[in-house]
Amino acid sequence: MAVTIKDIAKVAGVSRGTVDRALNSRPGVNPEVAARVRQIAQDMGFEPSRAGRILALCKQNIKIGCLLPSLGNDFFDKVIAGIRAAEAELSDYNISVHIHCARGYTAKTHCDAIDALLADGCNALAICAVDMPEVQQKVDQLIDSGIPVITVNTDLTGSKRLCYCGCDYVAAGRTAGGMLALAVPDALKVLVVMGTKKHKGHNMRVQGFCSELERLKKPYTIVEILESEDNVKYGYYLTRNTLESGIDINAVYIAAAGVSGVCQAITDLNMQEYIHICAFDDIPSTKDLVEQGIVDFTICQEPYLQGYSCIQKLFQYFLSNKKDTLEDTITRSTIKIPANIRD
């Protein structure tokens, strides 16, 4: 016979209301009593019904905070759309989402954004943040204090985050390397434009790119690596200055956002006829560049699913009363060329 709250209350010598509050981590119970009740429930094999878990969840007023470095970066529009779709589906469970849109890639900016979300009453986080010790330590502190944190779009090395929702950046980089190896018959002389070396995903794209060229035994040289901060204007400035310096390249690997700025610099200097370009994602401006033949191909990563799944996973975590072990959601990499760029 299934163990009930009444059974637990009898063994613990407390009221059923006290058991209910203790099992659902609600206030009004002495911490020692709550811990004892939870241990008794575990020892007795108590399994709350799904209906009961949902009812308890509705009383918790869960507010999920999302940190996205989305200002000036159109890629995150689809991530946000996925987040909002999940929020709409879960609105009946008293779950809301607050999105903090940040600009740039500094540890202070991202730590301050996390603090702002917590000050706003968020009791769970989904973050896309720089892979730096200050952020990793803050996430670990939050996990230790009982606040669940999921990483979205890019991961944090060695942190205690519950899970990661995003693409396999190394695999995407390998795909880019394989495609450019096919596009350029000669030895590759590559200018790499990444957002920042502080972003784990951008680094992994470059690592995957190089590893695939080495596996293929394709002769290549990384002529220079630029950090555009995912900024279109800054990407234009860096790329134009670098090209005007007279470097010898036949390919540009854009491992982050700011694609239109990089490509504008190339076309302004009339170099598009002999420079092959690989990009990522299919925001409107990149779609146009693929159709025009300026960008050879772009590799997409299902941003909508990234946003949607991180919110749904946090919901499931609370529904399990913070007992579930969450698995990563790894989104697919899809190659887009003129033939399928509008699909």
Disulfide bonds with the S-S distance in Angstrom:
none
